Amino acid sequence: MLGILNFSKYFQNNKLFKKKNFVTYMNGEKKNNKYDVIVIGGGHAGCEAALASAKMGASTLLLTLNLDKIGWQPCNPSIGGPAKSTLVQELDAMGGIMGKIADRTYLHKKILNISKGPAVWSLRAQTDKREYSDEIKKILDGNLNLTVKEGMVNEIYIDSKNQIKGIGTFFGGFYQCTSVVLTTGTFLGGIIWIGSKKISAGRAGEMSSFGLTASLRKIEIKTGRLKTGTPPRIDSRYINFDQTEAQPSDTTENWFSFDSGEWNSRNTMNCFLTYTNDNTRYLIRKNLHLSPKYGGFMKSTGPRYCPSIEDKIVRFTEKKNHQIFLEPEGRGINEVYVQGLSTGLPEKLQIELLKSISGLENSKMVRPAYSVDYDYIIATQLDKNLMSRIDGLFFAGQICGTTGYEEAASQGLIAGINSALFSSKKPMLSLSRDGSFIGTMIEDLCTKDLKEPYRVLTSRSEFRLLLRGDNADYRMMPIGRKYGLIKDKVWKKFKKKVEKVEIEGKNLNETFLKLNFKIRGLIETESISPIKKGCTLSQLISRPNFGYFNLKKLNLHDPDLNIGEIQQIEIEFKYLSYIERQEIQIKNIERVLDTHIDKNINFMNIRQLSKEGREKLTKFRPRNLREACKIGGVSTSDVQTLARFISK
């Protein structure tokens, strides 16, 4: 187990990344347009890739279709959520910027699933989308080794040895390079749909990229089509908030970044909750034939875990209503994101749907919802370093079949690191499945044939109790430091934190508390359960409803510990038995992977399996557990459940 109390062995004298093999020029500008790394696309994957590459010393060019929309959040301006927050914290621990920007620009913050175990705790932040983009631009502009330009790339050039030679732009530009990172998002052949109407666009108001898919096919990169969508935006001045439920931020401040210098305490804004109703459901059912999917206009597959309102009504017929969250898009604008109402229905019908919802009877739509389908590459063509069969050609983000800013940014960081390593002829990085959620996601993408957009979930990892957000710095920061992505100041803070936690952990294990009447009464009042004999402080904080903060009343705490350090200590002690049990399960599962599965088994009757797992197992009918592991959408938790079922 990667325990926080014996982490010292993980500190090694890693040499910082050497830059001598790179050709470096002021401001990244090259004679004859020559760069080490070229990143195509200025979304979340592209920004992380470009910055990682540049910080490692590679002369880097970022080419994007629109300089005004770098790091844009075209869908919900939020960061984090279940499993996604762990990606953000792993990304931050390795030197990425997403968590830092979210901590600077948040409007609303909340810990989700707090009533459950720590494996599913997740921080979610609503951000100011314009401020978020502006902050990313400042960071990009501040790196002298990075050049950012506007342009549409439509050609990838390779030599006779299947190695990257350079890229060409639509208007005839040519840039020579050693590595290319493709992060095109939804822009590659993007088409926006509203009802039966369509327009060529990557997102509303922005043209799609064309020509590049054909270039990829010429070099035998297999592609497909996927879809996603976004809900309407409405004017906050026409919402009756009295008919909704306010959703305030948490009173306790929590952060994505492990660098306390990035923490930005600020006033928050409420989100609001309302619901669909019978009238909403009636309108949708009556007009399903007008939607791009159910009308047959668009054939692409959309995300299972972020379905349109049409999909919700069709798939969950027993539900009488669905949650609708009203979320601000910025401090200085009136636009509100209507989460839960993603749709591709015609514009006039969208207005009717909005007005059917409590609190929105007088609402005014300022941007219609739409569906968008786009080209993506089959990610099983990639190695776990995200490089394709073409030496020096990397892919990251939505082009790999994922959905979500967090998934894109995480892939971007890895692709950026590896493009720089490849350019300097150094061994590339592959993250292990048992060491990170980023590694889990990349392994799933590279090994499973996925037919729908991939979203990271806690259930996708058999190691989820070990791969928590709170210990992401212990797992990932040494990696970021090795490649020169972690500044000296941050590294010193981290080592100090490790020292403090280890000392306090040892103190809690060794301090024995003798009971007297006063102490017994205080403990039982706080923990709501009797205590019969003395115990160590570590055993005490392992009790239900009793935590480290309760030690303050006994004057047995360390006042210098911050909330993150306290959280790590508590989790390690409170859930030690669960963590150890999971480690045993992980060792046992390899022994049973060749277990035969009866050909007549009815997977749909095994209710402990996830809905997606039941559907995929029924469709593909694996002969053994090993084959079940390779089916996209069948989580490791599903495999463990199936193993227990067939062993009975």
C-alpha positions as CSV (number, residue, x, y, z in Angstrom):
1,M,0.0,0.0,0.0
2,L,1.2,3.5,-0.8
3,G,0.7,4.7,2.8
4,I,1.2,8.3,3.7
5,L,3.0,7.4,7.0
6,N,6.0,5.7,5.3
7,F,6.4,7.8,2.2
8,S,10.1,8.6,2.8
9,K,11.3,5.8,0.6
10,Y,9.6,7.4,-2.4
11,F,11.9,10.4,-2.3
12,Q,14.8,9.9,-4.7
13,N,17.4,12.3,-6.1
14,N,15.8,12.4,-9.6
15,K,17.7,14.5,-12.0
16,L,15.7,17.3,-13.5
17,F,14.9,17.0,-17.2
18,K,17.9,17.9,-19.3
19,K,17.2,20.4,-22.1
20,K,20.5,20.1,-24.1
21,N,18.9,18.1,-26.9
22,F,16.3,20.8,-27.7
23,V,16.8,23.7,-30.0
24,T,15.7,26.7,-27.9
25,Y,15.0,30.2,-29.1
26,M,13.5,33.2,-27.4
27,N,9.7,33.2,-27.4
28,G,9.8,29.9,-29.2
29,E,10.2,31.5,-32.6
30,K,12.2,29.4,-35.1
31,K,13.9,30.1,-38.3
32,N,12.1,28.4,-41.2
33,N,9.2,27.7,-38.9
34,K,10.9,24.8,-37.2
35,Y,9.7,23.6,-33.7
36,D,10.3,20.6,-31.5
37,V,6.6,20.1,-30.7
38,I,3.5,21.4,-32.4
39,V,0.2,21.2,-30.6
40,I,-3.0,21.4,-32.7
41,G,-6.0,22.8,-30.8
42,G,-6.3,25.3,-27.9
43,G,-8.8,23.6,-25.7
44,H,-8.0,22.0,-22.3
45,A,-6.0,19.1,-23.7
46,G,-4.0,21.5,-26.0
47,C,-3.2,24.0,-23.3
48,E,-1.9,21.4,-20.9
49,A,0.1,19.7,-23.7
50,A,1.7,22.9,-24.9
51,L,2.6,24.1,-21.4
52,A,4.1,20.8,-20.4
53,S,6.2,20.5,-23.5
54,A,7.4,24.1,-23.2
55,K,8.2,23.9,-19.5
56,M,10.3,20.8,-20.3
57,G,12.4,22.9,-22.7
58,A,10.9,21.9,-26.1
59,S,10.3,24.7,-28.5
60,T,6.6,24.5,-28.8
61,L,4.0,26.0,-31.2
62,L,0.3,25.9,-30.3
63,L,-2.0,26.3,-33.3
64,T,-5.7,27.0,-32.7
65,L,-8.7,28.1,-34.8
66,N,-9.6,31.0,-32.6
67,L,-7.2,32.9,-30.3
68,D,-10.1,34.4,-28.4
69,K,-11.4,31.0,-27.3
70,I,-8.3,29.4,-25.8
71,G,-9.2,27.2,-22.8
72,W,-12.9,27.8,-23.4
73,Q,-15.7,26.0,-21.6
74,P,-18.3,25.6,-24.3
75,C,-20.5,23.3,-22.2
76,N,-20.9,23.6,-18.5
77,P,-18.3,26.0,-17.0
78,S,-17.5,23.6,-14.1
79,I,-14.5,21.6,-13.1
80,G,-14.5,18.4,-11.1
81,G,-17.2,16.1,-9.9
82,P,-17.2,12.3,-9.3
83,A,-13.9,10.8,-10.3
84,K,-13.2,13.9,-12.4
85,S,-11.9,15.8,-9.4
86,T,-9.3,13.1,-8.8
87,L,-8.1,13.6,-12.4
88,V,-7.8,17.3,-11.7
89,Q,-5.8,16.7,-8.5
90,E,-3.5,14.2,-10.1
91,L,-3.0,16.7,-13.0
92,D,-2.2,19.5,-10.5
93,A,0.2,17.2,-8.6
94,M,2.1,16.6,-11.9
95,G,2.4,20.3,-12.7
96,G,-0.8,20.9,-14.7
97,I,-2.8,24.1,-14.6
98,M,-6.5,23.1,-14.6
99,G,-6.8,22.9,-10.8
100,K,-5.0,26.1,-10.2
101,I,-7.2,28.0,-12.7
102,A,-10.4,26.6,-11.1
103,D,-9.2,27.7,-7.7
104,R,-8.6,31.2,-9.0
105,T,-11.9,31.6,-10.9
106,Y,-14.6,29.6,-9.0
107,L,-18.1,30.9,-8.5
108,H,-19.4,28.0,-6.5
109,K,-17.7,25.0,-4.7
110,K,-19.1,21.9,-3.2
111,I,-17.9,18.4,-2.0
112,L,-20.2,15.8,-3.5
113,N,-20.9,12.3,-2.0
114,I,-19.7,13.4,1.4
115,S,-22.0,11.0,3.2
116,K,-20.3,8.1,1.4
117,G,-16.7,6.7,1.6
118,P,-13.6,8.7,0.6
119,A,-13.2,6.8,-2.7
120,V,-16.2,8.7,-4.1
121,W,-15.7,12.1,-2.4
122,S,-15.4,14.7,-5.1
123,L,-14.9,18.5,-5.3
124,R,-16.9,20.3,-8.0
125,A,-16.5,24.0,-8.8
126,Q,-18.6,26.2,-11.0
127,T,-16.2,28.7,-12.7
128,D,-16.4,32.0,-14.4
129,K,-15.9,30.9,-18.0
130,R,-14.5,34.2,-19.3
131,E,-12.2,34.7,-16.4
132,Y,-11.1,31.0,-16.7
133,S,-10.1,31.5,-20.3
134,D,-8.3,34.8,-19.6
135,E,-6.2,33.2,-16.8
136,I,-5.1,30.4,-19.1
137,K,-4.1,32.9,-21.8
138,K,-1.9,34.8,-19.2
139,I,-0.1,31.5,-18.3
140,L,0.4,30.6,-22.0
141,D,1.7,34.1,-22.8
142,G,4.0,34.0,-19.9
143,N,6.0,31.0,-21.2
144,L,8.9,32.3,-23.4
145,N,9.4,28.9,-25.0
146,L,5.8,28.7,-26.3
147,T,4.4,30.4,-29.4
148,V,0.6,30.6,-29.9
149,K,-0.8,31.2,-33.3
150,E,-4.2,31.1,-35.1
151,G,-4.6,28.7,-38.0
152,M,-6.4,25.6,-39.4
153,V,-4.2,22.6,-39.8
154,N,-5.3,20.3,-42.6
155,E,-2.3,18.1,-43.4
156,I,0.1,15.9,-41.4
157,Y,3.3,15.2,-43.3
158,I,5.4,12.1,-42.6
159,D,8.6,10.7,-44.2
160,S,9.3,7.3,-45.7
161,K,10.1,5.9,-42.2
162,N,6.7,6.8,-40.8
163,Q,8.0,9.6,-38.8
164,I,6.6,13.1,-38.4
165,K,8.0,15.7,-40.7
166,G,5.7,18.6,-40.1
167,I,2.2,20.0,-40.6
168,G,0.4,22.1,-43.3
169,T,-2.3,24.7,-42.8
170,F,-5.3,25.5,-44.9
171,F,-3.8,28.7,-46.3
172,G,-0.5,27.1,-47.3
173,G,1.6,27.4,-44.2
174,F,4.2,24.7,-43.4
175,Y,5.8,24.1,-40.0
176,Q,8.5,21.5,-39.5
177,C,8.6,19.6,-36.2
178,T,9.6,16.4,-34.6
179,S,6.4,15.8,-32.7
180,V,2.7,16.7,-33.2
181,V,0.0,16.5,-30.5
182,L,-3.5,16.5,-32.0
183,T,-6.2,17.9,-29.6
184,T,-9.0,18.9,-31.9
185,G,-11.9,18.4,-29.6
186,T,-15.3,18.5,-31.4
187,F,-13.9,20.6,-34.3
188,L,-12.7,17.8,-36.6
189,G,-15.5,17.6,-39.1
190,G,-17.9,19.0,-36.5
191,I,-21.6,19.4,-37.4
192,I,-24.1,21.2,-35.1
193,W,-27.7,19.9,-35.1
194,I,-30.8,21.6,-33.8
195,G,-33.8,19.5,-34.9
196,S,-33.3,18.5,-38.5
197,K,-31.3,21.6,-39.2
198,K,-27.5,21.3,-39.3
199,I,-24.5,23.6,-39.9
200,S,-20.7,22.9,-40.1
201,A,-19.3,24.0,-36.8
202,G,-17.2,22.7,-33.9
203,R,-19.3,24.6,-31.4
204,A,-21.8,27.4,-31.6
205,G,-20.5,30.4,-33.6
206,E,-17.1,28.7,-34.5
207,M,-16.3,27.0,-37.7
208,S,-15.2,23.3,-37.8
209,S,-11.9,22.0,-39.0
210,F,-11.9,20.2,-42.3
211,G,-9.3,18.4,-44.3
212,L,-7.4,16.9,-41.4
213,T,-9.5,13.8,-41.1
214,A,-8.7,12.9,-44.7
215,S,-5.0,13.4,-44.0
216,L,-5.2,11.1,-41.0
217,R,-6.9,8.4,-43.1
218,K,-4.2,8.7,-45.7
219,I,-1.6,7.6,-43.1
220,E,-4.0,4.8,-42.0
221,I,-5.3,6.3,-38.8
222,K,-8.8,4.8,-38.3
223,T,-11.6,7.3,-37.4
224,G,-15.2,7.3,-36.4
225,R,-18.1,9.6,-35.4
226,L,-19.3,10.5,-31.9
227,K,-21.7,13.1,-30.6
228,T,-22.2,15.3,-27.6
229,G,-24.5,18.2,-26.7
230,T,-25.1,21.2,-24.6
231,P,-28.3,22.7,-23.0
232,P,-29.8,26.1,-23.5
233,R,-28.6,29.3,-21.7
234,I,-31.2,31.6,-20.2
235,D,-31.3,35.1,-18.8
236,S,-31.1,35.1,-15.0
237,R,-33.3,38.3,-14.8
238,Y,-36.3,36.2,-15.9
239,I,-36.0,33.3,-13.5
240,N,-38.4,33.1,-10.5
241,F,-35.9,31.9,-7.9
242,D,-38.6,31.7,-5.3
243,Q,-39.8,28.6,-7.1
244,T,-36.4,26.9,-7.0
245,E,-34.2,25.5,-4.2
246,A,-31.0,27.4,-3.5
247,Q,-27.8,25.4,-3.6
248,P,-25.1,27.4,-1.7
249,S,-21.4,26.6,-1.7
250,D,-19.8,24.6,1.2
251,T,-18.9,26.8,4.2
252,T,-15.5,25.0,4.5
253,E,-13.1,25.9,1.7
254,N,-11.6,23.0,-0.3
255,W,-9.2,23.3,-3.1
256,F,-8.1,21.4,-6.2
257,S,-4.5,22.6,-6.2
258,F,-1.9,21.3,-3.7
259,D,-0.1,24.7,-4.0
260,S,-1.6,26.9,-1.3
261,G,-0.3,29.9,-3.1
262,E,-3.0,29.4,-5.7
263,W,-5.9,29.3,-3.2
264,N,-8.1,32.3,-3.8
265,S,-10.8,32.9,-1.1
266,R,-13.6,34.9,-2.7
267,N,-17.4,35.4,-2.5
268,T,-19.4,32.6,-4.0
269,M,-22.7,32.6,-6.0
270,N,-25.6,30.2,-5.4
271,C,-26.7,27.6,-7.9
272,F,-30.4,26.6,-7.9
273,L,-32.4,23.3,-8.3
274,T,-35.7,22.8,-10.0
275,Y,-37.3,19.8,-11.8
276,T,-39.0,18.7,-15.0
277,N,-42.6,17.6,-14.7
278,D,-45.4,15.7,-16.5
279,N,-45.8,18.5,-19.0
280,T,-42.1,18.5,-19.8
281,R,-42.2,14.8,-20.3
282,Y,-45.3,15.0,-22.5
283,L,-43.7,17.6,-24.8
284,I,-40.6,15.6,-25.3
285,R,-42.4,12.3,-26.0
286,K,-44.8,14.0,-28.4
287,N,-41.9,15.5,-30.3
288,L,-39.1,12.8,-30.2
289,H,-39.3,12.4,-34.0
290,L,-38.0,16.0,-34.3
291,S,-34.7,15.3,-32.4
292,P,-31.6,14.6,-34.4
293,K,-31.1,11.2,-32.8
294,Y,-34.7,9.8,-32.6
295,G,-35.6,11.5,-35.9
296,G,-32.8,9.6,-37.6
297,F,-31.0,12.7,-38.8
298,M,-27.8,12.0,-36.9
299,K,-26.3,8.5,-36.5
300,S,-23.5,9.2,-34.0
301,T,-23.4,7.8,-30.5
302,G,-23.6,10.1,-27.5
303,P,-22.3,9.9,-24.0
304,R,-24.1,7.4,-21.7
305,Y,-23.3,9.3,-18.5
306,C,-24.3,12.8,-19.8
307,P,-27.5,12.0,-21.7
308,S,-29.8,14.4,-23.4
309,I,-33.2,15.1,-21.9
310,E,-34.7,13.0,-24.7
311,D,-32.5,10.0,-23.7
312,K,-33.5,10.4,-20.0
313,I,-37.2,10.4,-20.9
314,V,-36.8,7.3,-23.1
315,R,-34.4,5.3,-20.9
316,F,-35.8,6.1,-17.5
317,T,-39.6,5.7,-18.1
318,E,-40.3,5.1,-14.4
319,K,-39.0,8.5,-13.4
320,K,-41.7,11.2,-13.1
321,N,-39.2,14.1,-13.0
322,H,-35.5,14.9,-13.5
323,Q,-33.3,17.4,-11.7
324,I,-32.5,20.7,-13.5
325,F,-29.7,22.8,-12.0
326,L,-29.5,26.5,-12.8
327,E,-25.8,27.5,-12.7
328,P,-24.3,30.9,-13.3
329,E,-21.7,31.3,-16.2
330,G,-20.0,34.4,-14.8
331,R,-20.0,37.2,-12.3
332,G,-20.6,40.0,-14.8
333,I,-23.1,38.4,-17.1
334,N,-26.7,37.2,-16.8
335,E,-26.3,33.9,-18.6
336,V,-27.4,30.8,-16.7
337,Y,-26.5,27.3,-17.7
338,V,-29.5,24.9,-17.5
339,Q,-27.8,21.7,-16.5
340,G,-29.9,18.6,-17.2
341,L,-31.7,19.9,-20.3
342,S,-29.2,19.1,-23.0
343,T,-31.2,18.6,-26.1
344,G,-31.1,18.7,-29.9
345,L,-34.8,19.5,-30.3
346,P,-35.9,22.4,-32.5
347,E,-35.5,25.9,-31.1
348,K,-39.2,26.7,-30.7
349,L,-39.7,23.5,-28.8
350,Q,-36.8,24.3,-26.5
351,I,-38.6,27.5,-25.4
352,E,-41.7,25.5,-24.6
353,L,-39.7,23.0,-22.6
354,L,-38.1,25.7,-20.6
355,K,-41.4,27.4,-19.8
356,S,-42.8,24.0,-18.6
357,I,-40.3,24.0,-15.7
358,S,-41.1,25.4,-12.3
359,G,-39.4,28.8,-11.9
360,L,-38.8,29.2,-15.6
361,E,-42.3,30.0,-16.8
362,N,-41.2,33.5,-17.9
363,S,-37.7,32.6,-18.9
364,K,-35.9,34.0,-21.9
365,M,-33.5,31.8,-23.8
366,V,-30.4,33.6,-25.0
367,R,-28.6,30.6,-26.6
368,P,-30.3,27.5,-27.9
369,A,-29.2,24.0,-27.0
370,Y,-27.6,21.9,-29.7
371,S,-26.1,18.5,-30.5
372,V,-22.7,18.2,-32.2
373,D,-21.2,15.2,-33.9
374,Y,-17.5,15.1,-34.9
375,D,-14.7,12.8,-36.0
376,Y,-12.6,11.0,-33.5
377,I,-9.8,8.4,-33.8
378,I,-10.1,4.8,-32.5
379,A,-7.9,5.0,-29.4
380,T,-6.8,1.4,-29.5
381,Q,-4.4,2.5,-32.2
382,L,-2.4,4.3,-29.5
383,D,0.2,3.1,-27.0
384,K,-0.2,4.1,-23.4
385,N,2.2,7.0,-24.0
386,L,-0.6,8.3,-26.4
387,M,1.6,8.0,-29.4
388,S,0.2,6.4,-32.6
389,R,2.0,4.0,-35.0
390,I,3.4,7.1,-36.6
391,D,6.5,8.0,-34.7
392,G,6.0,11.5,-33.1
393,L,2.2,11.7,-33.7
394,F,0.3,11.9,-30.4
395,F,-3.4,12.3,-29.7
396,A,-5.2,13.7,-26.6
397,G,-8.6,14.7,-25.5
398,Q,-12.0,14.4,-27.2
399,I,-10.4,13.2,-30.4
400,C,-9.5,10.0,-28.5
401,G,-13.2,9.3,-27.7
402,T,-13.5,10.9,-24.2
403,T,-16.0,13.4,-22.9
404,G,-15.2,16.2,-20.4
405,Y,-12.6,18.9,-19.8
406,E,-10.9,16.9,-17.0
407,E,-10.3,13.8,-19.2
408,A,-9.0,16.0,-22.0
409,A,-6.6,18.0,-19.8
410,S,-5.2,14.9,-18.2
411,Q,-4.5,13.3,-21.6
412,G,-3.0,16.5,-22.8
413,L,-0.5,16.7,-20.0
414,I,0.7,13.1,-20.7
415,A,0.9,13.7,-24.5
416,G,2.7,17.0,-23.9
417,I,5.3,15.3,-21.6
418,N,5.8,12.5,-24.1
419,S,6.0,14.7,-27.2
420,A,8.9,16.6,-25.5
421,L,10.6,13.4,-24.4
422,F,10.3,11.9,-27.9
423,S,11.7,15.1,-29.4
424,S,14.8,14.8,-27.2
425,K,15.1,11.1,-27.8
426,K,14.4,10.1,-24.2
427,P,12.3,7.2,-22.9
428,M,8.6,8.1,-22.7
429,L,6.2,8.0,-19.8
430,S,3.4,5.5,-19.3
431,L,1.3,5.7,-16.1
432,S,0.2,2.5,-14.4
433,R,-3.4,1.6,-13.8
434,D,-2.7,0.9,-10.2
435,G,-0.9,4.2,-9.7
436,S,-3.4,6.8,-11.0
437,F,-6.8,7.4,-12.4
438,I,-5.1,9.0,-15.4
439,G,-3.4,5.7,-16.0
440,T,-6.7,3.9,-15.6
441,M,-8.3,6.1,-18.2
442,I,-5.5,5.8,-20.7
443,E,-5.3,2.0,-20.3
444,D,-9.1,1.8,-20.9
445,L,-8.9,3.9,-24.0
446,C,-5.9,2.0,-25.5
447,T,-7.1,-1.5,-24.7
448,K,-10.9,-1.4,-24.9
449,D,-13.0,-1.0,-28.0
450,L,-15.3,1.8,-27.0
451,K,-18.5,2.6,-29.0
452,E,-19.6,5.7,-27.0
453,P,-17.8,8.7,-25.4
454,Y,-15.7,7.6,-22.5
455,R,-16.2,9.3,-19.1
456,V,-14.0,8.5,-16.1
457,L,-15.9,6.9,-13.2
458,T,-14.8,5.8,-9.7
459,S,-16.1,2.3,-10.6
460,R,-13.7,2.0,-13.5
461,S,-10.8,1.5,-11.1
462,E,-10.3,-1.5,-8.9
463,F,-7.8,0.6,-7.0
464,R,-10.2,3.5,-6.2
465,L,-9.6,3.4,-2.4
466,L,-5.9,3.9,-3.0
467,L,-6.3,6.4,-5.9
468,R,-8.0,9.2,-4.0
469,G,-7.8,12.9,-4.6
470,D,-6.3,13.7,-1.2
471,N,-3.2,11.6,-1.8
472,A,-2.7,12.5,-5.4
473,D,0.4,14.6,-4.5
474,Y,2.0,11.6,-2.8
475,R,1.4,9.5,-5.9
476,M,2.0,12.0,-8.7
477,M,4.2,14.9,-7.6
478,P,7.5,12.9,-7.7
479,I,6.7,12.2,-11.4
480,G,6.0,15.8,-12.2
481,R,9.2,16.8,-10.4
482,K,11.3,14.3,-12.4
483,Y,10.3,16.0,-15.6
484,G,10.8,19.5,-14.4
485,L,7.2,20.5,-14.1
486,I,7.2,21.1,-10.3
487,K,8.8,24.3,-9.1
488,D,11.3,24.3,-6.2
489,K,9.0,26.2,-3.9
490,V,6.1,23.7,-4.4
491,W,8.4,20.8,-4.0
492,K,9.7,22.1,-0.7
493,K,6.2,22.6,0.6
494,F,5.4,19.0,-0.4
495,K,8.4,17.5,1.4
496,K,7.5,19.6,4.5
497,K,3.9,18.3,4.3
498,V,5.1,14.7,4.1
499,E,7.3,15.2,7.1
500,K,4.5,16.8,9.2
501,V,2.0,14.0,8.3
502,E,4.5,11.2,9.1
503,I,5.4,12.8,12.5
504,E,1.7,13.2,13.4
505,G,0.8,9.7,12.2
506,K,3.5,8.3,14.4
507,N,2.3,10.4,17.3
508,L,-1.2,9.2,16.9
509,N,-0.1,5.5,16.8
510,E,2.1,5.8,19.8
511,T,0.0,8.1,22.1
512,F,-2.2,6.0,24.5
513,L,-5.2,7.7,26.0
514,K,-6.1,6.6,29.5
515,L,-9.8,7.0,30.2
516,N,-11.2,9.0,33.1
517,F,-14.8,10.2,33.7
518,K,-14.3,13.5,31.9
519,I,-12.5,12.1,28.8
520,R,-15.0,9.2,28.5
521,G,-17.9,11.6,28.6
522,L,-16.4,13.9,26.0
523,I,-15.6,11.0,23.6
524,E,-19.0,9.4,23.9
525,T,-20.7,12.8,23.4
526,E,-18.8,13.4,20.2
527,S,-18.9,9.8,18.8
528,I,-22.4,8.8,19.9
529,S,-21.1,5.3,21.0
530,P,-19.7,4.0,24.3
531,I,-16.0,3.5,24.8
532,K,-15.0,0.8,27.3
533,K,-11.2,1.0,27.6
534,G,-8.2,3.2,26.8
535,C,-6.9,3.3,23.3
536,T,-4.3,5.0,21.0
537,L,-5.3,8.3,19.4
538,S,-5.2,6.5,16.0
539,Q,-7.8,4.0,17.2
540,L,-9.8,6.9,18.6
541,I,-10.1,8.8,15.4
542,S,-11.0,5.5,13.6
543,R,-14.2,5.5,15.5
544,P,-17.5,6.4,13.7
545,N,-18.4,10.1,14.0
546,F,-15.1,11.0,15.6
547,G,-12.4,12.8,13.7
548,Y,-9.1,14.6,14.1
549,F,-10.9,17.9,14.8
550,N,-12.4,16.3,17.9
551,L,-8.9,16.0,19.4
552,K,-8.9,19.8,19.7
553,K,-11.2,19.5,22.7
554,L,-8.7,17.1,24.3
555,N,-5.8,19.4,23.4
556,L,-4.2,16.4,21.6
557,H,-4.0,17.9,18.1
558,D,-1.3,19.6,16.1
559,P,-2.5,23.1,15.4
560,D,-0.1,23.5,12.5
561,L,-1.8,20.9,10.3
562,N,-4.0,22.3,7.5
563,I,-7.3,20.7,6.3
564,G,-5.6,18.7,3.5
565,E,-3.1,17.1,5.9
566,I,-5.8,16.3,8.5
567,Q,-8.0,14.8,5.8
568,Q,-5.1,12.4,4.7
569,I,-4.4,11.3,8.2
570,E,-8.0,10.6,9.0
571,I,-8.7,8.7,5.8
572,E,-5.6,6.4,6.3
573,F,-6.6,5.5,9.8
574,K,-10.4,5.4,9.4
575,Y,-10.4,3.3,6.3
576,L,-7.2,1.2,6.8
577,S,-9.1,-2.1,7.0
578,Y,-11.0,-1.3,3.8
579,I,-7.8,-0.3,2.0
580,E,-6.1,-3.5,3.1
581,R,-9.1,-5.6,2.0
582,Q,-9.0,-4.0,-1.4
583,E,-5.4,-4.8,-1.8
584,I,-6.1,-8.5,-1.1
585,Q,-9.0,-8.4,-3.7
586,I,-6.7,-7.0,-6.3
587,K,-4.2,-9.9,-5.8
588,N,-7.0,-12.4,-5.8
589,I,-8.7,-11.2,-9.0
590,E,-5.7,-12.1,-11.2
591,R,-6.0,-15.7,-10.0
592,V,-9.6,-16.1,-11.2
593,L,-9.5,-14.3,-14.6
594,D,-9.6,-17.6,-16.6
595,T,-12.8,-18.7,-14.7
596,H,-15.3,-20.0,-17.2
597,I,-18.6,-18.2,-17.6
598,D,-21.7,-20.4,-18.4
599,K,-22.9,-19.6,-21.9
600,N,-26.5,-19.6,-20.7
601,I,-26.0,-17.1,-17.8
602,N,-28.5,-14.2,-17.7
603,F,-26.5,-11.1,-17.0
604,M,-29.5,-8.9,-16.8
605,N,-30.7,-10.8,-13.7
606,I,-27.5,-10.0,-11.8
607,R,-28.7,-6.7,-10.3
608,Q,-25.5,-6.0,-8.5
609,L,-23.8,-5.3,-11.9
610,S,-24.0,-1.8,-13.3
611,K,-26.7,-1.2,-15.9
612,E,-24.0,-0.6,-18.5
613,G,-22.2,-3.7,-17.4
614,R,-25.3,-5.9,-17.8
615,E,-26.0,-4.5,-21.2
616,K,-22.4,-5.0,-22.5
617,L,-22.0,-8.5,-21.1
618,T,-25.3,-9.5,-22.6
619,K,-24.3,-8.1,-26.0
620,F,-20.7,-9.6,-26.2
621,R,-21.2,-12.9,-24.2
622,P,-17.6,-13.3,-22.8
623,R,-16.5,-16.9,-22.3
624,N,-14.4,-16.1,-19.2
625,L,-13.6,-13.3,-16.8
626,R,-10.5,-12.3,-18.8
627,E,-12.6,-11.6,-21.9
628,A,-15.1,-9.7,-19.7
629,C,-12.3,-7.4,-18.6
630,K,-11.6,-6.3,-22.2
631,I,-15.2,-5.2,-22.9
632,G,-15.6,-1.4,-23.0
633,G,-18.1,-0.3,-20.4
634,V,-17.6,-3.4,-18.1
635,S,-15.9,-2.0,-15.0
636,T,-13.5,-3.8,-12.7
637,S,-16.2,-3.7,-10.1
638,D,-18.5,-5.5,-12.5
639,V,-15.8,-8.2,-13.0
640,Q,-15.4,-8.6,-9.3
641,T,-19.2,-8.9,-8.8
642,L,-19.4,-11.4,-11.7
643,A,-16.6,-13.5,-10.2
644,R,-18.4,-13.7,-6.8
645,F,-21.6,-14.6,-8.6
646,I,-20.2,-17.5,-10.7
647,S,-18.2,-18.9,-7.8
648,K,-21.4,-19.5,-5.7
